[in-house]
């Protein structure tokens, strides 16, 4: 009887994890343009020095037309915005923390 209970608990925990892994991969494969934009942002932060990021922050430039297009798209599609933010948030936050831009 205990074995059945343990099996049920394992299934309840493992099944959602597997679905998230498969679903995450599926979501990435379905949105190559979104992935490209996210990867571009991630690479920018990973390759930039702290001094470059501080200088960019001090001399904030308006977004390029391409950036404006992506921003407008993300504002109109909450699902895509969530996928994009989930992908870029950790690398950006880590770099900002390393550079002392966030506590």
N, C-alpha and C positions, 0 to 999 in steps of 0.2 A: 504494500500500500504506500509506503514512504517513497519507493522508487518511482511510482506513478506521479506523485506530487512533485518530486524533484525534476522529473522529465518535463512536466508541464511548465514549471518555473523556467527551466532552461529554454524551452521552446518560446516562451513569452519574452525572454530577454534576447535570445539569439536571433529570432525571426526579424524583429524590427531592425536590428543592426545589419543583417544581410540585405534587407530591403533598402536601407539607407545607402549602403555601399553600391548596390546595383542601380538604385535610382539616381545616385550622385553621378555615376559613370554615364548613365543614360542621358541625364540632363546636360552634362558637358558635351557629349557627342552630338546633341541636338542643336547646339547654339555656337557654331564655330566663330561667328563674328563677335559675339559677346565674349567668348574665350580669348579671342585675339586682343580685344580692347582691354580686358582684365590683365592679360599677360603683359601688355605694353605698360600699363600702370605699375604692375609689380616690378618689372624690369627697371623702370625709371627709379623706383625707390631702392631697389637692391644695388643698382650701379652708382647711385649718387652718393657723394660724400656728405657728411653733416653740414659742412660749410656751404655746399651747393644748395642744400635744402633750406638752410637759414637764409641765404641770399635770395632764393626764389620766393620765400615767404615775405621777405622785406620788400621785394620789387614785384609784387603780384601783377601778372599780366592778364588781360582778358582772355577767355578761352578762344581757341582757334575755331574756325567754322566746323571742322570735323569734330572737335570736342563738344561744341554746342549741339551738334546733331545727336551725338551719343547721349549727352545730358538730357536733351528733350525726349529722346526715346525712353530713357530710364525713368523719367518723370511720369510718362504715360503708361508704363507697364510695370506694375508692382512685382510681378513674378520675376521678370528679368532683372529688375533692380535688386531683389533679394539674392538672386544667383550671383550677380556681379559683386555686391557688397560682401557676401559670404566668401567669395574667392579672394578679394583684395584686402579685406580688413586686417587680417593677422599680419601679413608682410608689412603693410603700411604702419600699423600700430607698433610693431617691433622696431622698425627703423626709427620712428619718431621717438620711441622710448630711449633707444640707444643714443640718439642725438640730443636728448634732454628737451624735446619739444612737448612732451607730456610727462606728468609726474610719475 
